[in-house]
């Protein structure tokens, strides 16, 4: 028996809705982050030379790991990361690309927050925290001063700053930098002169991988220098 026209129309709408939903979600996890999920863990271990196990780094210390000593560490499934970025300069763009490439390679669940204006910097950090990610990655020198204001008051949230550093990081803030990328905030001295050319694809890729490896293995509150890289 042919179904009534009304029933056929309802069926067509349902099928169309399913198709649209599938196209929108694509290959993603479909996770809207509204629910709880298992705490992230490190898959793999740090290689020799990342830090000295007999003398763990003290808070705010700078360590210079052996290149590649972070490559064996990967995040567990559905690692929730917010990329907080500000700036359209070449170094910031290079950092953003590195984070997105890393997330794709690791199948991390990455969302991006970009401030609307200079007055939106701190509200943007708040929006990122409200998403309750496992990690917030900051890319762009304009974010350093706002992060210095916010991070000490939210110690349960992990932050990773790449291509710069905070002058007095709390234990929840880890930074990765190198000679030419040591901005510490407006009006503060840096350990090296700012050099846009130092933000190579290789250094930016190493920055996100080394930083995430440190956070996942609880080596936090420090500055990781990539100066041992060639």
N, C-alpha and C positions, 0 to 999 in steps of 0.2 A: 504494500500500500504506500502511495506517495505521501510523504509527511506534509502537514499543512504548511502553507507559505510562511506563516508567522514563526513556526518552529524552525524552518529552514533558514530564515533570516537571522534568528538568534544564534543558530549554529555557525553561520558564516561570520557573524560578529565575534564570537568566541574564538574561532580559528584565526581571524585577523589579529585579535588582541594577543594571542599566544605568539604569533609570528613576529609582531612588533616587539614584544618583550624579549624574545630570543635575539633579535637583531640588536637591541639596545644593550643587552648584557654581554653579548659577544662571547669571548673566551674567558671573561673574568669570573671571579668566584661567586658573584651575585650577592656577596656579603655587604649589607648596608651598615655594619659596625654597630648596630643598635643593641646587639646582644653580647653576652659575655663570651669569651673564648679562652682556650688554655693559655697560660703564661708562655711566652716564647722561650726557646732554649737554643743553645748552641749545638749545631751538628758538626762534629769534628773538633779538633783541638788546635791551639796555637802551636806554631812550629818553634824550634829553638831560636833564640835571639830576639823574640818579641820583647820580653822583659826578663829580668834575672829572678828566677823563682826563689832564690835564697835571700833576695833583697827587693821585695815588691816596692813599686814606686809609691812615694808619699803623696798625699793630696797636693794638687797644683804642680806636681813635678813635670818635667819635660823628659820624655824618653825618645830614643832614636832606634826603632826596631830594625832588625835585619830585613832587607827587602824580600817580600814574598812570605815572611813568617806568618802572615795573616791569611794566606790563601786557603788554608785547610778548614777554616771556620765558615759555616753557612747558617742562615736563620732557619728555624723550623717553619713548617707549612703555615701559610696565611699570616705571616709577619706583617703587622699593620704599621705603616710608616706614612707620616705627613711630611712632605717637602715644603718648607716655608722659605720662600725666595723673594728677593726684592732687587731689582736692577736689571738693565738691559745691556750692560757692558760685557765685553768679551769674556773676562774671567768668570762672571756669574753664569753666563750662558754655558760655558764649558763645564762648570760644576753641575748645573742642572742636567745637562746631557748625560754626564757620568752617573748621576743618581738614577735617572730614568733607565739608562742601559743596565745598571746593576739590578734594579728592581725587575726588569724584564728577564734577565738571566737567572735570577734567584726565585722568580715567581712570587715576589713579595707583593702585598696589596698596598699600592702606593696612591695616595691622594695628594693634591697640591693646593696650597693656600698662598695667594699673592695679595699683599696689601693694596688698597685702592689709592692711597695717597700717603704722604709722610705722616699725617695725623692718624693714619690707620695702622701704623706699625704694631703698637701694643695690642690694640683690638684684634689684629690678625693673629698674633701669638695666642691670645685668649681663644679665638675660634679654633685654632689648631689643637689646643689642649682640650677644648670641649668635645672634640671628636674621640678623645680617649685612646690615642694610638699607643703602640708599644714604643715608638721612637719618633721624635720630631727632629728633622735634619734642617739646619739653617744654612742657607747659601746666599751670600751678599753682604758686603760690609755695612750697609745701612741698618742691618738687623742687630749688630753687635751691642750698641748702647741700649736698645729696648730689651734685648735678652738679658743684659746685666741687671736690668730693673726687675724683670719678671722671674727669672729662674730660681733665685734664692727662696722665693716664696712658694714654690711648687716642687718640693724635693722628691715627690713620688713620681714625677714625670721625667723620663730620660730625654736629654737633648744631645745632639751631635752637631758641632759646628765644623764645617769644612772650609779650608782656605782662609782661615782667620782664627782668632782665639778670644776668650774672655780673660780679662786681667786677673780676676780672682774667682775662678770657677768653684762652685759647690760640687758635692760628690755626684750630682745628677747631670753634670755637664762635662762632656768630653770634646776635645778639639783636635783637629788634624791640620797641620800647616807645614811650611817649608820656607827656606830662604826666598824672599820675594813675596811671601803670603803670610804675613804675621801681624796683620791689622788687629789692634786691641781696643779700638774705640777712639772717638774724637778727642784730640788733645793729649793722647797718651803716646809715649815713646814706643817704637817697635824694635824688635830684635834685628830687623833687616829692612832695607828700602823696598817699598812696594814695586813689584815688577809684573806687569800684565803678561809678559812673555813667559813667565815661570808657570803659568796655569796650562800646562800641556795636557793633552788627553790622558797620557800615562799617569801623571801625578794626580789628576782629578779622579781617575778610576781607582788608583791606589788609596786615595783619601777616603772614599766612601767604604771601600772594602776593609781597610785597616780600622777605621772608626767603628764600623758595625761589629767587627770581630772583637774589639775591645769592650764594647757595650755588652755584647752577648756573653762574654766571659768575665764580666764584673770588674774589668780593669778601667774604672771610670774616674772622673774628676781630675784628669790629667791632660797634658798636651802631648800629642804624638807628632814628632817631627819626622818628615820623610827625607831629610837631608842625606840619608845614607843611599838613596836612590841615585843611579848614574844620571 
